[in-house]
């Protein structure tokens, strides 16, 4: 006489197959969500650290030994918001997102690179930068904050936990 053994192996195989099919979609969704959040955070830091700072005026420059006379408080430059507007992200693969800033100033120079490197490179040759000592390492600031808070991992963890909860083996 033969006895049959009941098993949920077929159910388990079906669930694992569904998980395998869905895992890359979930990874892409997590990457997209993390990329969008990173761009938002980066723009906030750009605005907080750069755009919200007052623009020096001709009068202030005169007081610090610049031009001889200044009758008006004319700003030395005009805020355009180009740096924050140019902060964009894209999903490269299911597990890789990139945040890039392609802002180019009027001279055709890659503006974010100037903000990152100029103060240090000028200081090396003993010159001052017109923006004073204000450096703008906004990307490094966002990365540092994200790593301290464990944010990148949290997006993937949330999506994968949701996938596993939706695809449980039910007896």
PLY file of the C-alpha trace (Angstrom):
ply
format ascii 1.0
element vertex 171
property float x
property float y
property float z
element edge 170
property int vertex1
property int vertex2
end_header
0.00 0.00 0.00
1.29 3.44 -0.93
0.88 6.46 1.25
0.87 9.98 -0.04
2.81 12.72 1.56
1.26 16.13 1.36
3.67 18.94 0.87
3.55 22.60 0.19
6.62 22.34 -2.04
4.62 23.33 -5.10
3.19 26.34 -3.26
6.66 27.27 -2.07
8.06 26.97 -5.61
5.26 29.17 -6.93
5.88 31.82 -4.26
9.63 31.78 -4.85
9.06 32.11 -8.59
6.77 35.09 -7.99
9.39 36.65 -5.70
12.13 36.11 -8.27
10.01 37.81 -10.91
9.13 40.73 -8.64
12.43 41.36 -6.87
14.05 43.40 -9.63
10.89 45.50 -10.03
11.02 46.20 -6.29
14.72 47.04 -6.46
14.07 49.50 -9.30
11.18 51.06 -7.35
13.43 51.43 -4.28
16.22 52.92 -6.41
13.79 55.41 -7.97
12.39 56.40 -4.58
15.87 56.80 -3.07
17.08 58.82 -6.07
14.09 61.18 -5.88
14.56 61.68 -2.14
18.29 62.31 -2.61
17.61 64.97 -5.27
15.05 66.67 -2.99
17.52 66.64 -0.09
20.32 67.91 -2.30
18.19 70.83 -3.51
17.29 71.70 0.09
20.97 71.75 1.05
21.83 73.85 -2.02
19.14 76.35 -1.09
20.09 76.36 2.60
23.84 76.58 2.06
24.11 78.71 -1.06
20.95 80.36 -2.35
19.68 81.61 1.02
22.93 83.47 1.75
22.87 87.22 1.06
24.68 88.46 -2.03
27.46 90.93 -1.16
26.93 94.46 -2.48
29.20 97.12 -3.98
28.91 99.07 -0.72
30.11 96.09 1.33
32.99 95.57 -1.08
34.00 99.24 -0.61
33.93 98.87 3.15
36.29 95.91 2.95
38.85 97.69 0.78
37.41 97.15 -2.68
36.27 99.98 -4.94
36.71 103.58 -3.84
33.11 104.78 -3.94
29.80 103.04 -3.97
26.64 105.12 -4.01
24.18 102.26 -4.14
23.98 98.86 -2.57
24.09 97.13 -5.93
24.55 93.34 -5.60
27.75 91.91 -7.07
25.77 89.18 -8.85
22.19 88.07 -9.39
20.81 84.85 -7.96
19.48 82.62 -10.72
18.81 79.36 -8.89
20.63 77.54 -11.69
22.51 75.20 -9.39
19.39 73.85 -7.65
17.36 73.71 -10.88
20.09 71.71 -12.58
20.21 69.01 -9.90
18.73 65.95 -11.64
18.64 62.23 -10.99
18.26 59.20 -13.19
17.96 55.47 -12.67
20.83 53.69 -14.42
19.85 50.12 -13.52
17.60 48.31 -11.08
20.08 48.94 -8.29
21.90 52.11 -9.37
20.71 55.69 -9.44
22.79 58.74 -10.32
22.41 62.35 -9.31
24.08 64.82 -11.63
24.28 68.55 -11.97
24.99 69.86 -15.44
24.74 73.58 -14.65
26.95 75.62 -16.96
27.70 79.30 -16.33
27.75 82.04 -19.00
31.37 81.22 -19.86
30.49 77.58 -20.54
32.21 76.33 -17.38
30.73 73.46 -15.38
29.41 75.53 -12.45
29.07 72.85 -9.72
32.74 71.93 -10.16
33.66 75.58 -9.58
31.59 75.63 -6.37
33.29 72.47 -5.15
36.91 73.13 -6.14
37.53 76.83 -6.59
38.02 77.99 -2.98
40.67 75.34 -2.31
42.47 75.77 -5.63
42.62 79.56 -5.24
43.78 79.27 -1.65
46.66 77.10 -2.81
47.98 79.96 -4.95
47.21 82.63 -2.32
44.19 84.25 -3.99
40.71 84.98 -2.66
37.47 83.86 -4.21
34.75 86.43 -4.80
32.32 84.36 -2.72
34.62 84.66 0.29
35.30 81.48 2.20
31.92 79.96 1.40
32.46 76.56 -0.08
29.54 74.49 -1.27
30.15 70.83 -0.78
26.45 70.13 -1.04
26.76 66.64 -2.49
29.15 65.48 0.24
26.82 67.01 2.86
23.86 65.01 1.55
25.89 61.79 1.37
27.18 62.30 4.91
23.66 62.92 6.26
22.24 59.93 4.38
24.91 57.52 5.55
24.58 58.66 9.16
20.80 58.09 9.03
21.06 54.79 7.11
18.67 56.13 4.47
19.86 54.23 1.38
19.36 50.88 3.09
15.94 51.87 4.44
14.42 52.34 0.96
15.48 48.86 -0.18
14.52 47.28 3.12
11.02 48.77 2.96
10.43 47.55 -0.61
11.81 44.06 -0.03
9.91 43.58 3.23
6.73 44.59 1.41
7.48 42.06 -1.33
8.06 39.25 1.19
4.87 40.09 3.07
2.83 40.09 -0.15
4.28 36.75 -1.29
4.06 34.61 1.83
3.36 30.90 1.65
-0.08 30.35 3.07
-0.76 26.91 4.32
0 1
1 2
2 3
3 4
4 5
5 6
6 7
7 8
8 9
9 10
10 11
11 12
12 13
13 14
14 15
15 16
16 17
17 18
18 19
19 20
20 21
21 22
22 23
23 24
24 25
25 26
26 27
27 28
28 29
29 30
30 31
31 32
32 33
33 34
34 35
35 36
36 37
37 38
38 39
39 40
40 41
41 42
42 43
43 44
44 45
45 46
46 47
47 48
48 49
49 50
50 51
51 52
52 53
53 54
54 55
55 56
56 57
57 58
58 59
59 60
60 61
61 62
62 63
63 64
64 65
65 66
66 67
67 68
68 69
69 70
70 71
71 72
72 73
73 74
74 75
75 76
76 77
77 78
78 79
79 80
80 81
81 82
82 83
83 84
84 85
85 86
86 87
87 88
88 89
89 90
90 91
91 92
92 93
93 94
94 95
95 96
96 97
97 98
98 99
99 100
100 101
101 102
102 103
103 104
104 105
105 106
106 107
107 108
108 109
109 110
110 111
111 112
112 113
113 114
114 115
115 116
116 117
117 118
118 119
119 120
120 121
121 122
122 123
123 124
124 125
125 126
126 127
127 128
128 129
129 130
130 131
131 132
132 133
133 134
134 135
135 136
136 137
137 138
138 139
139 140
140 141
141 142
142 143
143 144
144 145
145 146
146 147
147 148
148 149
149 150
150 151
151 152
152 153
153 154
154 155
155 156
156 157
157 158
158 159
159 160
160 161
161 162
162 163
163 164
164 165
165 166
166 167
167 168
168 169
169 170
